[in-house]
Amino acid sequence: MNTAVLQAKLWYAQRISAMVLALCVAIHLLIIYYAIQNGLSAAEILGRTRGNLIFALFYEIFVLACLVHAPIGLSNILRENTGDSFITRVLPWLLAALILVLGNMAVLGVVWGTA
């Protein structure tokens, strides 16, 4: 694939994922505000999230948006500061794997109680 075309697609992917992340963060903060205002404890919050598929879907979208956004940004930062190197190509993939594994473990743990 042409480098310019690839860079354009990555640029769009990062901007679209940023829009999704902004919406997810806003909703997440509203959920936190709601929980704090009603004085819910951690146990009560977990009680409400157990088996809640809507909650799982929302936070899985959050994880996937992070999975797209962060590695592209890290790749750009590394390329601008260190040039094209092995580290520049490998670290974003490692970050993506870490986000995918830890994010999914968090969703599984909060929604189904297992990780």
C-alpha positions as CSV (number, residue, x, y, z in Angstrom):
1,M,0.0,0.0,0.0
2,N,1.2,3.5,-0.8
3,T,2.7,5.2,2.3
4,A,0.7,8.4,1.8
5,V,-2.5,6.4,1.6
6,L,-1.6,4.4,4.7
7,Q,-0.8,7.5,6.6
8,A,-4.1,9.1,5.5
9,K,-6.0,6.0,6.7
10,L,-4.2,6.0,10.0
11,W,-4.9,9.8,10.4
12,Y,-8.6,9.2,9.9
13,A,-8.6,6.1,12.2
14,Q,-7.0,8.1,15.0
15,R,-9.4,11.1,14.6
16,I,-12.5,8.9,14.5
17,S,-11.3,6.9,17.5
18,A,-10.7,10.2,19.3
19,M,-14.3,11.2,18.7
20,V,-15.5,7.8,20.1
21,L,-13.2,8.2,23.0
22,A,-14.4,11.7,23.8
23,L,-18.0,10.4,23.9
24,C,-17.0,7.4,26.0
25,V,-15.1,9.6,28.5
26,A,-18.1,11.9,28.8
27,I,-20.5,9.0,29.4
28,H,-18.1,7.4,31.8
29,L,-17.8,10.6,33.8
30,L,-21.6,11.0,33.9
31,I,-21.8,7.4,35.2
32,I,-19.3,8.2,37.9
33,Y,-21.2,11.4,38.9
34,Y,-24.4,9.5,39.1
35,A,-22.8,6.8,41.3
36,I,-21.2,9.4,43.6
37,Q,-24.4,11.4,44.0
38,N,-26.4,8.4,45.1
39,G,-23.8,7.3,47.5
40,L,-23.3,3.9,45.8
41,S,-20.5,1.7,47.3
42,A,-18.1,-0.3,45.1
43,A,-20.1,-3.5,46.0
44,E,-23.4,-1.8,44.9
45,I,-21.8,-0.7,41.7
46,L,-20.4,-4.1,40.9
47,G,-23.8,-5.6,41.8
48,R,-25.4,-3.4,39.2
49,T,-22.8,-4.2,36.5
50,R,-22.9,-8.0,36.9
51,G,-24.4,-9.6,33.8
52,N,-25.2,-6.2,32.3
53,L,-24.7,-6.6,28.6
54,I,-25.2,-2.9,27.8
55,F,-22.5,-2.0,30.3
56,A,-20.2,-4.6,28.7
57,L,-20.8,-3.4,25.2
58,F,-20.2,0.2,26.2
59,Y,-16.9,-0.5,27.9
60,E,-15.8,-2.9,25.1
61,I,-16.3,0.0,22.6
62,F,-14.2,2.1,25.0
63,V,-11.5,-0.5,24.9
64,L,-11.6,-0.9,21.1
65,A,-11.4,2.9,20.6
66,C,-8.3,2.9,22.9
67,L,-6.9,0.0,20.9
68,V,-7.1,2.0,17.7
69,H,-6.1,5.4,19.1
70,A,-3.1,4.9,21.4
71,P,-0.9,2.8,19.2
72,I,-1.2,5.1,16.2
73,G,-0.3,8.1,18.4
74,L,2.6,6.3,20.0
75,S,3.9,5.3,16.5
76,N,3.7,8.9,15.4
77,I,5.6,10.2,18.4
78,L,8.3,7.5,18.1
79,R,8.7,8.1,14.4
80,E,9.0,11.9,14.8
81,N,11.6,11.6,17.6
82,T,13.6,8.5,16.7
83,G,13.0,7.9,13.0
84,D,12.0,4.6,11.6
85,S,13.4,1.8,13.7
86,F,12.6,-1.6,15.0
87,I,11.3,0.0,18.3
88,T,9.1,2.3,16.3
89,R,7.4,-0.6,14.6
90,V,7.2,-3.0,17.6
91,L,6.2,-0.8,20.6
92,P,2.9,0.2,19.1
93,W,2.0,-3.4,18.6
94,L,3.0,-4.3,22.1
95,L,0.8,-1.4,23.4
96,A,-2.1,-2.6,21.3
97,A,-1.8,-6.1,22.7
98,L,-1.6,-4.7,26.3
99,I,-4.7,-2.6,25.8
100,L,-6.6,-5.5,24.3
101,V,-5.7,-8.0,27.0
102,L,-6.0,-5.7,30.0
103,G,-9.1,-3.9,28.7
104,N,-10.9,-7.1,28.1
105,M,-9.9,-8.5,31.4
106,A,-11.3,-5.4,33.1
107,V,-14.6,-5.7,31.2
108,L,-14.9,-9.4,32.0
109,G,-14.0,-8.8,35.7
110,V,-16.6,-6.1,36.2
111,V,-19.4,-7.6,34.2
112,W,-19.0,-11.3,34.7
113,G,-16.7,-11.4,37.8
114,T,-14.0,-13.3,36.0
115,A,-10.8,-12.3,34.3
